[in-house]
Amino acid sequence: GTSMLRVDIDRERAPWGIRMVAASGRTVWSRTRVDGNEIRLEIDMSRMNTGVYHVEMTDSKGNRTVSKVLKQ
């Protein structure tokens, strides 16, 4: 099966820079610009190892939000 992570996009704070970081600190997925035309972004995690990841989102003003994701 596939493992998809869905990320909702706040259009008011776009554009966004989004990256997923493994526990080792290595960036395993990134997208430098997600504009306000997208309301949802899907990240395919099916090829990623099990473990803890952090999704780091940075908005147009440089504010950063970090969420923890556990892939089993």
C-alpha positions, 0 to 999 in steps of 0.5 A, a space after each residue: 500500500 501507499 502511505 500518504 501524508 496530507 498537509 493542509 495549506 493556509 492560503 493567507 500565509 502562502 507561499 510556503 516552503 515545506 520540508 520533511 526531515 528524518 530523525 537523523 537531521 537529513 532532509 528526505 523531501 522538500 518543496 521550496 514554494 507552495 503557493 496559495 492555489 493549492 489547499 492540500 499537499 500530499 507527500 508520498 511516504 511509501 518509500 521512507 523508512 519507519 520512524 519519526 519525521 518532522 514536517 517544517 513549514 515556513 510561511 511568506 513572513 518567515 514564521 515556522 511551524 514544525 509537526 512531528 510525524 510517525 511512520 509505522 
